[in-house]
Amino acid sequence: MYKVFFDQKQISLTEKKASFVSNEGLHYLFHSDVELRPFIIDFVNQENVQNLNIYGDSADTLFESLRRVLSFRDAAGGIVRNENDEILLIRRNNLWDLPKGHMEAGEQPEETAIRETMEETAVSGLHNLCYFDKTYHLYFIGSKLILKRTWWYAMNASGDQNLQPQYNEGITETKWADPKDLPHIYKNTYLSIAELLTSFLTTKM
């Protein structure tokens, strides 16, 4: 199954023989690429519907169909812990987030994760890099709907560092967050980030 997020909305891509992911929201049995894009756009524009479940022969096939009908971009980011086990957060668009950015030509995801994390927060001395997970979300650039896949890497930072937000990228604050405070942070972040961090903390990497 794939989960694709749009702000606080969620799209689930599931093989049709599986049981319903949720009884809430919209349910759609995939027929063709032609129908898929307008159905997705209609869903993201509906204010009162938060969940869309799409069923097909396989979740992988549905994801590839979604890639074909939308503009697709790859990104990577970091889940950084310091020596106090605090998590590095950024604040952008008045929401808490994790440092991440688009992959440049020729970059591997882990290279992008390190570069973007350092650029957006001025953190240094990153080590113990380890792939953790991928997330998927949709966003608009003008009228164009973009599907972004983000590769997430866990990493550690040493010492007491002077963080600096990358203001020209719209980042207004950086901070180390105590894991005990994250449930409060979840009220002011994206659903995808809340799920990612919850999964990360329970995995105990």
C-alpha positions in Angstrom: 0.0 0.0 0.0 1.1 3.6 -0.7 0.0 6.6 1.3 0.0 9.9 -0.7 -0.7 13.1 1.3 -2.0 16.4 0.3 -1.9 18.8 3.3 -4.0 16.9 5.9 -5.7 14.7 3.3 -4.6 11.1 2.6 -4.9 9.0 -0.6 -4.4 5.2 -0.1 -3.4 3.1 -3.1 -4.3 -0.5 -2.5 -4.8 -3.7 -4.4 -8.5 -4.4 -5.0 -8.6 -7.8 -3.3 -7.5 -6.1 0.0 -10.1 -5.1 2.6 -11.0 -1.4 2.7 -8.3 0.7 4.3 -11.0 3.0 5.7 -14.8 3.1 5.6 -14.5 6.9 5.6 -14.0 9.1 2.6 -14.2 8.2 -1.1 -13.6 4.8 -2.7 -12.5 4.4 -6.3 -11.8 1.3 -8.4 -9.1 2.2 -10.9 -10.0 1.8 -14.6 -7.6 3.9 -16.6 -5.1 6.7 -16.5 -7.5 9.0 -18.2 -9.9 9.0 -15.3 -7.3 9.1 -12.6 -6.0 12.7 -12.8 -9.4 14.5 -12.8 -10.5 12.3 -9.9 -7.5 13.2 -7.8 -7.8 16.9 -8.6 -11.5 16.8 -7.6 -10.6 15.1 -4.3 -7.9 17.6 -3.3 -10.3 20.4 -4.0 -13.1 19.0 -1.8 -13.0 20.7 1.6 -15.0 18.2 3.6 -13.5 14.9 2.4 -10.2 13.8 4.0 -9.6 10.3 2.7 -9.6 8.7 -0.8 -9.0 5.0 -1.2 -8.0 3.8 -4.7 -8.0 0.1 -5.6 -6.4 -1.7 -8.5 -4.5 -4.8 -9.5 -1.6 -3.8 -7.3 -0.4 -0.8 -5.3 2.7 -0.6 -7.4 0.7 -0.4 -10.6 -1.5 2.3 -9.2 1.5 4.3 -8.1 3.1 4.1 -11.6 -0.2 5.3 -13.1 -0.2 8.3 -10.7 3.4 9.0 -11.8 2.3 9.0 -15.4 -0.6 11.4 -15.0 1.1 13.9 -12.7 4.4 15.8 -12.8 6.9 13.8 -10.6 9.8 14.9 -8.5 12.3 13.2 -6.2 13.5 14.8 -3.0 15.4 13.7 0.1 15.6 14.8 3.7 17.1 14.1 7.1 15.8 13.0 10.5 18.6 14.3 12.7 19.2 13.5 16.3 21.7 15.1 18.6 23.5 13.6 21.6 20.4 14.3 23.8 18.2 12.3 21.3 16.4 15.6 20.3 15.1 15.8 16.8 16.0 18.7 14.4 13.0 20.6 13.1 12.5 23.5 10.8 9.5 25.9 10.6 8.3 26.9 7.2 4.9 28.3 6.1 4.0 28.5 9.9 4.3 24.7 10.2 6.9 22.5 11.7 8.7 20.3 9.2 11.9 18.3 8.6 14.8 19.6 6.4 14.5 18.3 2.9 14.8 19.4 -0.7 14.8 18.4 -4.4 17.5 16.1 -5.8 19.9 17.8 -8.1 21.0 16.1 -11.4 23.5 13.3 -10.7 22.8 13.3 -6.9 22.0 10.1 -5.0 19.2 10.5 -2.4 21.6 10.2 0.6 23.7 13.0 -0.9 20.7 15.2 -1.2 19.5 14.4 2.3 22.9 15.6 3.8 23.2 18.7 1.5 19.7 19.9 2.1 19.8 19.3 5.9 23.0 21.3 6.1 21.8 24.1 3.9 18.5 24.5 5.6 19.7 24.4 9.2 23.5 25.1 9.2 24.0 21.8 11.1 27.3 20.1 10.5 29.2 17.0 11.4 26.5 14.7 10.3 27.3 11.0 10.7 25.7 7.5 11.1 23.7 8.0 7.9 21.0 5.3 7.5 18.0 5.0 5.1 14.7 5.0 6.9 11.7 5.4 4.7 10.0 7.2 1.8 6.9 9.5 1.9 4.7 10.8 -0.9 2.8 14.0 -1.2 1.0 16.2 -3.6 1.2 20.0 -4.0 0.4 22.6 -6.6 2.7 24.9 -8.5 0.2 27.3 -10.1 -2.4 25.0 -11.6 0.0 22.0 -12.0 -0.3 19.2 -9.5 3.0 17.7 -8.5 3.7 14.2 -7.0 6.8 14.2 -4.8 8.6 11.2 -3.4 10.9 12.0 -0.5 13.7 9.7 0.6 14.3 10.0 4.4 17.6 9.3 6.1 18.3 9.0 9.8 21.5 10.7 10.9 23.3 12.0 14.0 24.9 15.4 14.8 27.6 15.9 17.4 28.2 18.7 19.8 26.4 21.9 20.7 25.7 23.6 17.4 24.5 27.0 16.4 21.6 26.4 14.1 20.7 28.9 11.4 17.5 28.8 9.3 17.8 29.2 5.6 15.7 32.4 5.3 15.8 32.6 1.5 14.0 29.2 1.4 11.2 30.4 3.6 12.5 28.8 6.8 11.9 31.0 9.8 13.1 28.9 12.7 15.2 25.8 13.5 15.2 24.0 16.8 16.0 20.7 18.6 12.8 19.2 19.9 12.5 16.8 22.8 10.6 13.6 21.6 8.3 14.1 24.6 7.1 17.4 23.0 6.4 16.0 19.6 2.7 15.2 20.2 2.3 19.0 20.7 4.3 19.6 17.5 2.0 17.2 15.6 -0.9 19.6 16.0 1.1 22.1 13.9 2.7 20.0 11.2 1.8 17.9 8.2 0.1 14.6 8.6 2.9 12.9 6.6 5.5 14.3 8.9 3.6 13.3 12.1 3.3 9.7 10.8 7.0 9.6 9.8 8.3 10.8 13.1 5.9 8.5 15.0 7.2 5.6 13.0 10.8 6.7 13.5 10.6 7.0 17.2 8.9 3.6 17.7 11.5 2.0 15.4 14.3 3.2 17.8 17.0 3.4 15.1 
